[in-house]
Amino acid sequence: MTFQSPQALQRAWQRFDPAERAGFVDGARHFAPSLPAVFSWGLVTGVAMSKSVMTVPEAIGMSLLVYAGSAQLAVLPLFAAGLPLWTIWLTAAVVNLRFVIFSAGLQPHFSHLPLWRRTLLGSFNGDLHFVYFMQRYATPGYEPGKEGYFWGMALTNFVMWQVSSIAGIVLASAFPDSWGLALAGTMALIPVMVSTIGSRSTLLAVAVAATLALLCFDLPYRLGLVAAVVGAIAAGMASDELAARATLRGIRRRNAGAGRAGAAPSAEDRA
């Protein structure tokens, strides 16, 4: 009986396509360096929930069901103020609007999957592994191992988040408020964000997002976050478009120069 469960898991694992299994392992390995940042941010969120008006079971249930740190932190003051439930739902929805954009980015890669699998995949989407996935797979459409790669990162992130969040909820009494855990979590995420900057377009998007986040900080319902995401995407797309046009002009100039150099000599030249 002791060895049946691992054997059953191994048989279930072997049922997956070898390319998807390899992609899963590759995705988990690629995401591993980000686990300390995920752990610190989950711990901060768990402590904040436990120190709010929520009970420990309520906080654990929220962590498991909502699985969105920004939304969880955004609605805690609303719970404390006793605001209507529709206000809390609206705030969480606005904060998570960026996942609509993320889902639109993933759609070309997984449009071949049935609806239930796309829904499940979208439910486990997250900021970091969305960025890593889009860096790895620039070409849309089916590719062996692509779905496994996404799940390798998504499940690794989910497990670490739940472990750290629940640890923060249960052990919150050991962390004094003066420690400034929110700042620690933010500082832990900055190196991860910097590591994703691999092009001028990405750098411009980060600069625009940071600027808009500061300018729109006082907007209600965390609308500043939405403005920063939309502005960053627009800036990145505009930068890519300008770079593509510049590249196309360069190609045309080179082709025109090559055409002139290879043109047949005139009668005067032959004389």
Residue, then its C-alpha position, 0 to 999 in steps of 0.5 A: m500500500t505504501f508504494q501504490s501511490p507513487q506508482a500511480l503517479q508515475r503511471a499517470w505521468q507516463r501517459f503524457d506525451p514525452a515532449e510535454r513531459a520534457g517541456f514541463v521539466d524545462g519550464a519548472r527549471h526555468f522558473a526555479p530562480s524566481l521562487p524566492a521572490v514568489f515566496s516573499w510576496g506570498l508570505v507578505t500577502g498571507v501575513a496581511m490577510s491574517k492581520s486583517v479582519m479575516t479569520v485564518p480559515e477565511a484567509i486560507g480559503m481566499s488564498l486557494l480560491v482567489y490566487a491573485g496577490s494584488a487583488q487579495l491585498a486590494v480588497l482587504p481595506l474594503f473588507a475592513a471598512g465593511l463596504p458592500l460586496w459588489t464594491i469588493w468584487l468590482t475592485a478585484a475585477v479592475v485589479n485583475l484586468r491585466f489578465v484579460i490582456f495576458s489571456a489575449g496574448l496566450q490565445p494564439h498559442f493555445s487556440h487549438l485546445p478545447l475550451w475547458r483546457r483553455t479555461l483551466l490554463g487561464s485560471f493558473n496564469g500569472d505575471l511572471h510565467f506569462v512573461y517567461f512564456m512569451q519570451r520563450y515562444a514568440t511564434p504562435g500556434y501548436e508546438p510540441g512541449k509548449e503546453g507542458y512548458f507553461w504548466g511546468m512554470a504555472l504549477t511551480n508558481f502555484v505550489m510555492w505561492q500557496v505554501s508561502s501564503i498559508a505559512g504567512i497566514v498561520l505564522a502571522s503573529a510572529f511578524p511584527d508590523s514594524w518589519g515592513l514586509a510589503l516593502a520587502g516583497t516589492m524589493a524581492l520582485i524588482p530583480v525578477m522584473v529587471s531580468t526580463i528586460g531583454s530589448r529596447s521595447t521591453l525597457l521602454a514598456v517598463a519605463v512607461a509603466a513605472t511613470l504611469a504607476l506613479l502618476c496614477f497612484d491616487l486613482p481609486y480601485r487601483l486603476g493606476l495598475v490598469a493604466a500602467v499595464v495598458g500604457a506599457i503594452a501600447a509603448g512596447m507595441a509602438s516601439d516594435e512597430l517603429a523598429a520593424r519599419a526601420t528594419l524594412r527601410g534598411i532592407r529596401r535601401r540595401n536592395a536598391g543599392a545592390g540593384r544599382a550596383g548590379a545593373a547592366p553598363s550603359a552604351e557609353d560605359r561600354a564605349 
